[in-house]
Amino acid sequence: MTESKSHKATSNRIAKKFKTDYNTGKGADIKTEKIAIEVETPETVNDASRQLRGHQKPVYIAGTNKEAVEKALDATKGTTIGVMDNQGKVVKRSTRKSV
């Protein structure tokens, strides 16, 4: 699947905020020592938990727009996965602890 402009723009914006690079390969889009973030559009939100599986630190889904954030909030109810908006602002805090 081709990457959307909104996905790329959001990924680069959040990576810059966390002073790291956007990972275009497999796994989380944005990784730091402390967190992992998967950026998703409204159409791809349901794929995020698979991308974040196995990370031993707080994990987040960042929505590319308001609709994606709302879908991410629904998809993460009852999970340890947090949610961010397209600016990297935490909307729902991840409860996964760093190991």
Buried (B, 14 or more C-beta within 10 A) or exposed (E): EEEBEBBBEBBBBBBEBBEBEBBEEEEBBBBEEEBBBBBBBBEBBEBBBEBBEEBEBBBBBBBBBEEBBBBBBEBBEEBEBBBBBBEBEBBBEBEBEEE
